[in-house]
Amino acid sequence: MAETKREIERKYDAPDEPFRLPDLRKVPGVEATVPQGVTELDAVYYDTADRRLAAARITLRRRTGGADAGWHLKLPVALSEGVRDEVRAPLTGTAVPRALAGLVRSRVRGDALVPVVRLLSTRDVTELTGADGTLLAEVSVDAVRAERADGERATAWTEIEVELADGGDPAFLTKVEKRLRKAGVHRSAASSKLARALAETGAAPVPRPAAEDPGTDAGAHVLARLRAQRDALVDLDPDVRRDLPDALHQMRVTTRRLRSAFKTYRKLLDPRVTGPLGDELKWLAGELGIDRDREVLTERITGRIDALPRHLLLGPVRGRLRTWAVARRQGSRRHTVAVLDSKRYLALLDGLDALLADPPLRRKRAARPAAEVLAEAALRDHARLAAHVEHALALEPGPDRDLALHEARKAAKRARYAGETAVPALGKQARRFARSMKDVQTVLGDHQDSVVAREALRDLAMQAHAAGENGFTWGLLHGYEQATAARREAELPGVWADAAQPRLAAG
């Protein structure tokens, strides 16, 4: 069984040996420094032959020695330097545990995970404690020897690692750093021991190309958008598997952004290539939606119940919702993980990689100025949205209008995504366009969520009735959702009026 620990630490290069830590009792807040002794650690790091994990700043190791011997997978936390989530599994043989292998599958695909480097460390640990004996941080001085898996090259160095105690204030690490700098100790240029070991033994991965200015060509701007969304899809995979907040929603949005781009820029990209990939993205979004829709529904209905006065909660309302949600969640979570483990999903990722490696651009149009082409594409999507909105508003309230408003919602998303793509080329006017499309999407989205919630509330009411429970509260909530939908329908003409005349043009 895997467990996760949030790791917040900083690494420093130790000066030439012999090295001794400065007196860290002079760090504000530190009352005592408590030696914990010396430990011998032996860690074998695993990666693909082309070092795909290392290129993404991910480390996977099997380590013996120390209090936390076992398998460790370290995943960087976005936008947080020195912060990683360490997922642990018990010490087993040399085969990577399934729980950890799944978390790197979106990067590894079908390639083997093999030993790439071995690190032997002599670790001298000192704990920093506060006035009440509370652990503030752990400081380790590590004498490291790194050996490449093929035995051809080795290197050695000494480093200092300062790891914040669980629940500690990251600002404390800055206080420790100030004291270390006074002693001539500076931050390590390497992001991890593995990164340094690979670099110094000649086994480092090929550097990922830095994001380039797409220039003025429309094709380059569209490819930059596709590349960013492909990367997001791969990055979100382990977060979805770990059931992190909002990860599933963001992954589904990413699939939609990719699919929308294929449609919006169909004049730039050969549909014979993008069409099949778009179909697969539609399939993935639908499969992820099973779990996401359950998640949204549960949150929405829970919020409605919380807002009701206690005297209107008749019967075991919360218990009924909990039973309903748990039953749906068990099946949907298993389904989501099975989808991410499927050959079809991995083939989709491979297909996106292939498209970006050999873009199916229609060269003549792709070479046109980005500002012109992206503005034209966004305005086409806006015209499509206008037709959907006008059609929906012409219908009488009821199921047909509900369906038409749902189609308009999807069109609003597509127009919004087109505006987002145009921001690098068109700046503020594209941002305003995307915001106005989001306003329309928000109204239509709440309307559609109300439609879906009413179906769920009817289901809950029927279950409650069959169990001999009072159905009053479910009927009350159903009526509330009907009123919400009516209110959103009444708001739509005004919101649409603000978005109906977009100002979006090159130059």
Buried (B, 14 or more C-beta within 10 A) or exposed (E): EBEEEEBBBBBBBBBEEEBEBBEBEEBEBBBBBEEBEEBEBBBBBBBBEEBBBBBBBBBBBBBEBBEEBBBBBBBBEEEEEBBBBBBBBEEEEEEBBEBBBBBBBBBBBEEEBEBBBBBBBBBBBBBBBBEEEEBBBBBBBBBBBBBBBEEEBBBEBBBBBBBBBEEBEEEBBEBBBEBBEEBEBEBBEBBBBBBBBBBBBEBBBEEEEEEEEBEBBBBBBBBBBBBBBBBBBBBBBBBBBBBBEEBBBBBBBBBBBBBBBBBBBBBBBEBEBBBEBBEBBEBBBEBBBBBBBBBBBBEBBBEBBEEBEEEEBBBBBEEBBEBBBEEBBEEBBEBBBEBBBEEEBBEBBEBBEEBEEEBBBBEEBBBBBBBBBBBBBBBBBBEBBBEBBEBBBEBEEEEEBBBBBBBBBBBBBBBBBBBBBBBBBBEEBBBBBBEBBBBBBBBBBBBBBBBBBBEBBEEBBEBBEEEEBBBBBBBBBBEBBBEBBEEBBEBBEEBBEEBBEBEBEBE
